[in-house]
Amino acid sequence: MKRTYLGEFEEIVLLAVATMEGHAYGVMLMHEIIEQTGRDVRLNQVHSALQRLEEKGMVKSEMGEPTAERGGRRKRLFKVTAYGQRTLHEIQEVRVSFWSRIVNPFKLEINL
């Protein structure tokens, strides 16, 4: 199967979905990403990334049960597919490989 590449934000969204084990939905993901990254993230950005990830086959969604706190409305819940898990594993392997080749990662110098 041909490898699909992810942008940084898609990767972060996919990782956030993976941590929530099938209970991930837009607002919760937005708050988690803000908390973990310190980024200013909008809900429409999260929804767009989720749509792209679903089109790529890395996440799947289903409608949850109606809840009283949402006025009887249902949440769209996301979870990572096997393909999404493999992709995250491949990304992790690439990053670990590069980091392991840095002699002293805490004295990394960038010359501009």
N, C-alpha and C positions, 0 to 999 in steps of 0.2 A: 504494500500500500504506500502511495506517495505521501511523504511527510507534509503536513500543513503547518505553516509557521504562524505564530501568534505575535501580535504587538504586545508591548509591555502592559498596557491596561487590560487587554484581554486575558493575559496570563494572570494578572492580579485578581481579576474577577473569577477566573476558573479556579484559582487557589482558594479564594473565599468560599465559593460554592462547595468545594471539596471539604473544607473544614466544617461545614454545617450539615453534612451527611443527610441530604434529602429534605432539609427544612429551610432551605435558602429561598428568599424572595426579595424583590427589588429593594424595598426600604431597608430591610435588615442588612442586605449586602452593602448598600450605600454607607450605612453607619459603621459597619465593620471595616470597610476600606478606608474611610476617613480616620477611624481610630488607629488602624495599623500603619497607615502610610503618612498621615498628617496632610494629605492632599485635600484640596477643595473639590469635591466630587458632587455632581448633580445626578438626580435620579434618572433623567433621560439618557445620560451617558452609560449608566449601568444597564438600563433596558436595551440600549443599542448594542452593547457588548454581548449581553445575553442572547439577543437575537442572532448576532453573527456566530456565536459559539454553537447555538442550536442548529443553524444552517450548516455548520461544519461538522456536525455530529458529535460534538464534544460534551454537550449537556443535553438533557431532555427535561421536559416540563410536564406537569399535570396540575389540574386544578385541585386545591385542597378543599376541605369542608368549610361551609359557611360559618362565620364566627359572629357572636353578638357584638364584640367590640368594633367590628367593621360593618355594623348595620346589616348583617346577614350576607355580606359579600364574601366571595371566596378569593383566596390568594393563589397566584400561579407559583408553584413550588418547583425548584430546579434541583437536579442532581447530576453529577458527573457520570458520563458513560465510560465504558471500558476503553474506548478510543481516547477520550479525554484524559483518563488515568495514564494511559501509555504515553500520551503527549507530555504530560507533566513530568513523568519519569524521565523521558528523553531530555527535556529541558534541564532538569536537575543534574543529570549526568554530564551534560555539556558544561554547565556552570561549575560543577565540582572539578571537572577536568582542568578547566582554565585556572580556577583558584589554586589548585594543587601545584600548578607550574610557576606560581609567583613565589620567589624565594622567601621574601619577608613581606606578607600582605599588609602589615601595619606601617611599613616604611615605603610604601608604593609612592613613587614620585611621578608627577605628570609634567612633562616639559612641553610648553606651548611655544 
